[in-house]
Each structure stands twice: as structure tokens, then as C-alpha cells.
Amino acid sequence: MSGGPEKYLVLCVDRDDDLGEKAKVETPVIGREPAVSAATKLALADPEEADANAIFAAVKKYDDLIQSGTDCEVAVVCGEANRGFEADRRVGREIGSVLAGGSYAGIVLVSDGGEDEQVIPIIQSLKPIVSVQRVAVKHSQTVEETYQVLGRYLRMLVFDPHYSKYTLGVPGLILILAVILLFSGAVYEAELATFLILGGAFLIRGFNVDRTIAGLLSRGPTGYIRLVSMILGTLVDAAGIFSGYRTMPPSEVAAVATEPSKLLVYGGTLAGYLIGGSLELVFGGFAIYLVGAILSHVARDSIRWRRDGFLLVMLAILYLPVRTFSDFLAFGTAESSVFLVSYALIGLALIFALTSIIYPRVRARGPQYKE
């Protein structure tokens, strides 16, 4: 049986030592009057400091418990400005010093939330926490946690090599190139280079190009085959698009450029010339990529080459319908419309036979796919 009423410690923790850094108050602070004095000094040193409000709240909690007949004491302990291991060790040391000065049944923690509550496991290892009172001051716990998360992400963007090459590397390259071009008097080229670098960076990251290339290179020779075929296919496709653009009638292009509303009139014709002028090279670029994929699968002794082989056949089947479609858009003759419907139906029938009849049977004859 206990010989007397239980005594509790009303505790306020300043983990980042604002009390010592700003108000020059030594801790631990024990007792109501010393705590009020410490909070007053901190409030005078920084009127917007949240820890001053937390200390006043601890004093008020102490007064309330005393008025209700509960025996208690109030104390303030601090950590270190760096908030790290040394801060937590100092907090534990000061709490132990306070607890050694009296017999306490438990601790009533008064906190403004945020980082100060990270020391709860330290406190519980010394004495049970019977109550926690959170104080909402000029910034709420949610806002403070938001700033903490934002700070971690900012540090990650600056120091993590995976992200810093985009957040710092690309802007740095743009600034250097822009300064060089500006000093040379090429203002227009500086703007163009800026857009090209930004567009390239967004394109690479948006379509995961960097990780795709890294994954291909990690495969060894078969990855090199895929990478080279991908680069060559992309270059051929780009050449095809430029080739198709050059076949577009200059008069109609100029008309649309000066009066965009005429796109409704000339848009189909221009699209027909663009598709027709780039078709061979664009299809050739896709074919190069598929051939590279087939060679890569063969080198890896994987029967996935059958899938890419069928895609290559489907690409060949689609050539005539797409060619006829471009002629129909460019010239719009009755003959081209008949051929378009005919080739579309024939192509659809061939693709149906390829995917529904031939491909499943060929696949069923071989073993399972190797990755």
C-alpha cells in the first residue's frame, strides 16, 4: 500500500534548445516561478517562438492540477540545436536529473507537437507518461510536419544524385549555355537552346528513357543490340518526319501559318502529304527496332523473337492501308477511297488470321518464354 498521494511531473521538452540559444537559460528548469521566468525571457527574445507558449501551457497545466488537489511539479528540459543524437541524449540526461530530485508516479507531457514529441520513447524509458497535452500555437502540428517533409524533399533534390541531375544539373547546363550564347550575341539561339534542353530533359524523364537505357546496358551484348536498334530506329523515324514535312505544299503550309482557321480546310491534305512523304522511313525505323529486338532475343536463346517477328509481319501488312489512307487525304479521289476500304478489309482479315489462328499455334509448339 502507498504511504501518500502520488506526485506527477508536468514536463515541457524543447528538443532544439531554443531556450538556451535565444534566451540563454540553463536547463533543466524546475519549479513554477523559474519556468515562468524562462518562458518570459524566451518570449521577449522571440515573440513568435512556439516553445514559449508550450512552457506557459505547462505552467497552466501545473496550476490546474494543483487546484484539483493533485501533487505535482513542473519542469522544462532542452536538447541541442542540431536535433540529432546529441539532442536526444541531452534530453534523456536532463529528464533523469529532474526525476532524481523527487519521487514521481508518472509524467504529464506538454508539447507543441512536431519534433518535440519524437522524444516520447526516451521519456517512457525513464518514467510512464500518464497524459499528453498538445498546444496549438502560431503554426499547427500539421503545418510543422509539412515543413519537415518539405525540407527532407528539398535536401533529396539537392544531394540525391538521381534527382539532383535534373533539379540542378539541367538548369545549370541551361544557364551556362545561355550565358555563352548571350555573350556571343546569339540571343535567339539562347532561347532556342533553353527550350531544347528543357524539352529533352522532360522527354527523357517523362518516358523513363534514362532507366530504360540503364536497364538495357545492364544486360550486356543483347542490351547493346536493343539500344543501338532503338537509337537507329529513332533517327530514321525523325528523318522520315522531316522528309514528310518537306513534301507538304509550301503555299498551303504558309496559308495555315498565317491564318490558323484554314487548318480545317487544308489540314487533311497536309496530313496526307506528311504521312505519305514519311511513311517508308517511319515504317523502316519501326522495322529496325523490331529487327534489333528479334536479334536480341535470338542471342539470349529466347523464343520471344516470335512475338516481335509477328509484329514485323503486322507492320508490313499495315503498309498498304496506311499508304492508301495518305493518298486519300492528299488527293481525295474516288479510286483511292475504293482502294482504302479494300486494303483496310484485307489488312484486317490478315491481322485477324495472324493473331487468332497462326500465332497461337506457333506459340503452342515451343517451350515457355524465357525472360
C-alpha positions as CSV (number, residue, x, y, z in Angstrom):
1,M,0.0,0.0,0.0
2,S,1.2,3.5,-0.9
3,G,2.0,5.7,2.1
4,G,0.9,9.0,0.5
5,P,-0.6,10.7,-2.6
6,E,1.1,10.2,-5.9
7,K,3.1,13.0,-7.3
8,Y,3.4,13.8,-11.0
9,L,5.9,15.8,-13.2
10,V,4.5,18.2,-15.7
11,L,7.2,18.2,-18.3
12,C,7.9,20.5,-21.3
13,V,10.6,19.5,-23.8
14,D,12.4,21.9,-26.0
15,R,14.3,19.5,-28.2
16,D,16.1,22.1,-30.4
17,D,17.2,24.2,-27.3
18,D,15.6,27.5,-28.3
19,L,15.5,28.3,-24.6
20,G,19.3,28.1,-24.4
21,E,20.1,29.5,-27.8
22,K,17.7,32.5,-27.8
23,A,17.1,33.3,-24.1
24,K,20.4,32.0,-22.6
25,V,18.5,30.0,-20.0
26,E,20.3,27.0,-18.5
27,T,18.2,23.8,-18.1
28,P,16.7,21.8,-16.6
29,V,14.3,24.4,-15.2
30,I,12.4,23.1,-12.2
31,G,9.5,24.9,-10.4
32,R,6.7,27.2,-11.4
33,E,8.5,30.6,-10.9
34,P,11.7,29.5,-12.8
35,A,9.5,28.1,-15.6
36,V,7.5,31.4,-15.9
37,S,10.7,33.4,-15.9
38,A,12.3,31.2,-18.6
39,A,9.2,31.4,-20.8
40,T,9.1,35.2,-20.4
41,K,12.7,35.5,-21.4
42,L,12.2,33.3,-24.4
43,A,9.0,35.2,-25.4
44,L,10.9,38.5,-25.2
45,A,13.8,37.1,-27.2
46,D,11.5,35.8,-29.9
47,P,7.8,36.7,-29.6
48,E,6.8,34.2,-32.3
49,E,8.6,31.3,-30.7
50,A,6.3,28.3,-30.2
51,D,8.2,26.8,-27.3
52,A,7.5,29.9,-25.1
53,N,3.8,29.2,-25.5
54,A,4.4,25.5,-24.7
55,I,6.2,26.4,-21.4
56,F,3.3,28.7,-20.4
57,A,0.9,25.9,-21.2
58,A,2.9,23.6,-19.0
59,V,2.7,26.1,-16.1
60,K,-1.0,26.4,-16.6
61,K,-1.4,22.6,-16.6
62,Y,0.6,22.6,-13.3
63,D,-1.7,25.2,-11.8
64,D,-4.8,23.3,-12.9
65,L,-3.5,20.1,-11.3
66,I,-2.6,21.8,-8.1
67,Q,-6.1,23.4,-7.9
68,S,-7.6,20.0,-8.4
69,G,-5.6,18.6,-5.4
70,T,-3.0,16.7,-7.4
71,D,0.5,16.9,-6.1
72,C,2.9,17.8,-9.0
73,E,5.9,19.7,-10.1
74,V,6.7,21.5,-13.4
75,A,10.0,21.3,-15.3
76,V,11.5,22.3,-18.6
77,V,14.3,20.3,-20.3
78,C,16.2,21.0,-23.5
79,G,18.2,19.2,-26.2
80,E,20.6,20.5,-28.8
81,A,20.2,22.8,-31.8
82,N,21.1,20.1,-34.2
83,R,18.1,18.0,-33.1
84,G,20.1,14.8,-33.6
85,F,21.6,12.1,-31.4
86,E,23.2,14.6,-29.1
87,A,19.9,16.4,-28.6
88,D,18.1,13.2,-27.6
89,R,20.9,12.2,-25.3
90,R,20.8,15.5,-23.5
91,V,17.0,15.4,-23.2
92,G,17.3,12.0,-21.5
93,R,20.1,13.1,-19.2
94,E,18.2,16.2,-18.1
95,I,14.9,14.3,-17.5
96,G,16.9,11.8,-15.4
97,S,18.3,14.6,-13.4
98,V,14.8,16.0,-12.7
99,L,13.4,12.6,-11.8
100,A,16.3,12.0,-9.4
101,G,15.2,15.1,-7.4
102,G,11.8,13.7,-6.5
103,S,9.6,10.6,-6.4
104,Y,7.2,10.8,-9.3
105,A,4.4,8.3,-10.3
106,G,4.3,9.5,-13.9
107,I,4.8,12.3,-16.3
108,V,2.3,14.7,-17.9
109,L,3.9,15.8,-21.2
110,V,3.0,19.2,-22.6
111,S,4.1,19.6,-26.2
112,D,3.6,21.9,-29.2
113,G,3.8,18.8,-31.4
114,G,6.2,18.3,-34.2
115,E,9.8,17.3,-33.3
116,D,9.4,17.7,-29.5
117,E,7.1,14.6,-29.5
118,Q,9.9,12.5,-31.0
119,V,11.4,12.2,-27.5
120,I,8.4,10.3,-26.2
121,P,10.2,6.9,-26.3
122,I,13.1,8.4,-24.3
123,I,10.7,9.7,-21.7
124,Q,8.8,6.4,-21.4
125,S,12.0,4.5,-20.9
126,L,12.6,6.6,-17.7
127,K,9.0,7.1,-16.4
128,P,5.5,6.3,-17.6
129,I,3.7,9.1,-19.5
130,V,0.2,9.3,-18.0
131,S,-1.1,12.2,-20.1
132,V,-0.1,14.2,-23.2
133,Q,-1.3,17.8,-23.9
134,R,-0.7,19.3,-27.3
135,V,-0.6,23.0,-27.7
136,A,-1.7,24.6,-30.9
137,V,0.3,27.8,-31.4
138,K,1.1,30.1,-34.4
139,H,1.9,27.0,-36.6
140,S,-0.1,23.8,-36.1
141,Q,1.4,20.4,-35.9
142,T,0.3,19.6,-39.4
143,V,2.0,22.7,-40.8
144,E,5.2,22.0,-38.9
145,E,5.2,18.4,-40.2
146,T,4.6,19.7,-43.7
147,Y,7.7,21.9,-43.4
148,Q,9.7,18.9,-42.1
149,V,8.7,16.8,-45.1
150,L,9.3,19.6,-47.5
151,G,12.8,20.1,-46.0
152,R,13.6,16.4,-46.5
153,Y,12.4,16.5,-50.1
154,L,14.5,19.7,-50.8
155,R,17.6,18.0,-49.3
156,M,16.9,15.0,-51.5
157,L,16.6,17.2,-54.6
158,V,19.9,18.8,-53.8
159,F,22.0,15.9,-52.6
160,D,20.5,12.7,-54.1
161,P,22.4,12.2,-57.4
162,H,19.3,10.6,-59.0
163,Y,17.3,13.8,-58.6
164,S,20.0,16.5,-58.5
165,K,21.0,15.9,-62.1
166,Y,17.5,17.2,-63.1
167,T,16.9,19.8,-60.4
168,L,20.5,21.3,-60.5
169,G,22.3,19.7,-63.5
170,V,19.8,20.6,-66.3
171,P,19.2,24.2,-65.0
172,G,23.0,24.6,-64.6
173,L,23.6,23.4,-68.2
174,I,20.9,25.8,-69.4
175,L,22.4,28.8,-67.5
176,I,26.0,28.1,-68.7
177,L,24.9,27.6,-72.3
178,A,22.6,30.7,-72.2
179,V,25.5,32.8,-70.8
180,I,27.8,31.6,-73.6
181,L,25.3,32.4,-76.3
182,L,24.3,35.7,-74.7
183,F,28.0,36.9,-74.6
184,S,28.3,35.9,-78.3
185,G,25.3,38.0,-79.1
186,A,23.1,35.0,-80.1
187,V,20.0,35.9,-78.1
188,Y,17.6,33.9,-80.2
189,E,19.8,30.8,-80.2
190,A,20.0,31.1,-76.3
191,E,16.2,30.9,-76.1
192,L,16.1,28.1,-78.5
193,A,18.8,26.1,-76.7
194,T,16.9,26.6,-73.4
195,F,13.7,25.2,-74.8
196,L,15.6,22.3,-76.4
197,I,17.4,21.3,-73.2
198,L,14.2,21.6,-71.1
199,G,12.2,19.7,-73.7
200,G,14.8,16.9,-73.9
201,A,15.0,16.6,-70.1
202,F,11.3,16.4,-69.7
203,L,11.0,13.9,-72.5
204,I,13.8,11.7,-71.1
205,R,12.3,11.7,-67.6
206,G,8.7,11.6,-68.6
207,F,9.1,8.5,-70.8
208,N,11.7,6.9,-68.4
209,V,14.3,6.9,-71.2
210,D,17.3,7.0,-68.8
211,R,16.2,4.0,-66.8
212,T,15.3,2.1,-69.9
213,I,18.8,2.7,-71.3
214,A,20.4,1.7,-68.0
215,G,18.4,-1.5,-67.9
216,L,19.4,-2.3,-71.5
217,L,23.1,-1.7,-70.8
218,S,23.0,-4.0,-67.7
219,R,22.0,-6.9,-70.0
220,G,25.4,-7.0,-71.7
221,P,25.7,-7.6,-75.5
222,T,22.0,-8.3,-76.0
223,G,21.2,-5.0,-74.4
224,Y,23.6,-3.2,-76.7
225,I,21.8,-4.6,-79.7
226,R,18.5,-3.3,-78.4
227,L,20.0,0.1,-77.6
228,V,21.6,0.5,-81.0
229,S,18.5,-0.6,-82.8
230,M,16.4,1.8,-80.7
231,I,18.7,4.8,-81.5
232,L,18.9,4.0,-85.2
233,G,15.2,3.4,-85.4
234,T,14.5,6.8,-83.7
235,L,16.9,8.6,-86.0
236,V,15.3,7.0,-89.1
237,D,11.8,7.9,-87.8
238,A,12.9,11.5,-87.2
239,A,14.3,11.7,-90.7
240,G,11.0,10.4,-92.0
241,I,9.0,13.0,-90.3
242,F,11.3,15.8,-91.6
243,S,11.1,14.2,-95.1
244,G,7.3,14.2,-94.9
245,Y,7.2,17.8,-93.8
246,R,9.3,18.8,-96.8
247,T,6.7,17.2,-99.2
248,M,3.9,19.4,-97.8
249,P,2.8,22.1,-100.3
250,P,4.5,25.4,-99.2
251,S,1.5,27.5,-100.2
252,E,-0.9,25.6,-98.0
253,V,1.6,25.5,-95.1
254,A,2.0,29.3,-95.4
255,A,-1.8,29.8,-95.5
256,V,-2.3,27.8,-92.3
257,A,0.6,29.5,-90.6
258,T,-0.8,33.0,-91.3
259,E,-4.4,32.0,-90.7
260,P,-4.8,29.0,-88.4
261,S,-8.5,28.8,-89.1
262,K,-7.6,27.4,-92.5
263,L,-6.4,24.2,-90.9
264,L,-9.9,22.9,-91.2
265,V,-9.6,23.4,-94.9
266,Y,-6.1,22.2,-95.6
267,G,-5.5,20.0,-92.6
268,G,-6.5,16.8,-94.3
269,T,-4.4,17.5,-97.3
270,L,-1.3,18.5,-95.3
271,A,-1.7,15.4,-93.1
272,G,-1.9,13.2,-96.3
273,Y,1.3,14.7,-97.7
274,L,3.0,14.4,-94.3
275,I,2.1,10.7,-93.9
276,G,2.8,9.8,-97.5
277,G,6.2,11.6,-97.5
278,S,7.4,10.0,-94.3
279,L,5.8,6.6,-94.5
280,E,8.7,4.5,-95.8
281,L,11.2,5.9,-93.4
282,V,8.9,5.8,-90.4
283,F,7.9,2.2,-91.0
284,G,11.6,1.5,-91.7
285,G,12.5,2.9,-88.3
286,F,10.0,0.7,-86.5
287,A,11.3,-2.3,-88.6
288,I,14.9,-1.5,-87.5
289,Y,13.8,-1.5,-83.8
290,L,11.9,-4.8,-84.3
291,V,14.8,-6.5,-86.1
292,G,17.1,-5.4,-83.2
293,A,14.6,-6.9,-80.7
294,I,14.5,-10.2,-82.7
295,L,18.3,-10.4,-82.8
296,S,18.5,-9.7,-79.1
297,H,16.0,-12.5,-78.3
298,V,17.9,-14.9,-80.5
299,A,21.1,-14.0,-78.8
300,R,19.5,-14.7,-75.4
301,D,18.1,-18.0,-76.7
302,S,14.6,-16.8,-76.0
303,I,11.6,-17.5,-78.2
304,R,10.2,-14.1,-77.6
305,W,11.6,-13.4,-81.1
306,R,8.4,-14.9,-82.4
307,R,6.3,-12.2,-80.9
308,D,8.5,-9.4,-82.4
309,G,8.6,-11.3,-85.7
310,F,4.8,-11.3,-85.9
311,L,4.8,-7.6,-85.1
312,L,7.2,-7.1,-88.0
313,V,4.8,-9.0,-90.3
314,M,1.8,-6.9,-89.0
315,L,3.8,-3.8,-89.8
316,A,4.2,-5.0,-93.4
317,I,0.5,-5.7,-93.6
318,L,-0.4,-2.2,-92.5
319,Y,1.8,-0.5,-95.1
320,L,-0.7,-0.6,-98.0
321,P,-3.7,0.6,-95.9
322,V,-1.7,3.5,-94.4
323,R,-0.3,4.4,-97.9
324,T,-3.8,4.4,-99.4
325,F,-5.1,6.4,-96.5
326,S,-2.4,9.1,-97.1
327,D,-3.3,9.2,-100.8
328,F,-6.9,9.6,-99.9
329,L,-6.2,12.5,-97.6
330,A,-3.9,14.2,-100.1
331,F,-5.8,13.7,-103.3
332,G,-9.3,12.5,-102.3
333,T,-10.0,10.6,-105.5
334,A,-12.8,8.0,-105.8
335,E,-10.2,5.4,-106.8
336,S,-8.2,6.0,-103.6
337,S,-11.3,5.7,-101.4
338,V,-12.1,2.3,-103.0
339,F,-8.6,1.1,-102.5
340,L,-8.6,2.3,-98.9
341,V,-11.6,0.3,-98.0
342,S,-10.3,-2.8,-99.8
343,Y,-6.9,-2.7,-98.3
344,A,-8.3,-2.0,-94.9
345,L,-10.6,-5.1,-95.1
346,I,-7.8,-7.2,-96.4
347,G,-5.4,-6.0,-93.7
348,L,-7.9,-6.6,-91.0
349,A,-8.5,-10.1,-92.3
350,L,-4.8,-10.9,-92.4
351,I,-4.2,-9.5,-88.9
352,F,-7.1,-11.5,-87.6
353,A,-5.7,-14.7,-89.1
354,L,-2.2,-13.9,-87.9
355,T,-3.2,-13.1,-84.2
356,S,-6.1,-15.6,-83.8
357,I,-5.0,-18.6,-85.8
358,I,-1.4,-18.7,-86.8
359,Y,0.3,-17.0,-83.8
360,P,-1.3,-19.2,-81.1
361,R,-0.4,-22.4,-83.0
362,V,3.2,-21.4,-83.5
363,R,3.5,-20.3,-79.8
364,A,1.9,-23.6,-78.6
365,R,4.6,-25.7,-80.4
366,G,7.5,-24.2,-78.4
367,P,8.5,-24.1,-74.8
368,Q,7.6,-21.3,-72.4
369,Y,9.1,-17.9,-72.9
370,K,12.4,-17.1,-71.3
371,E,12.9,-13.7,-69.7
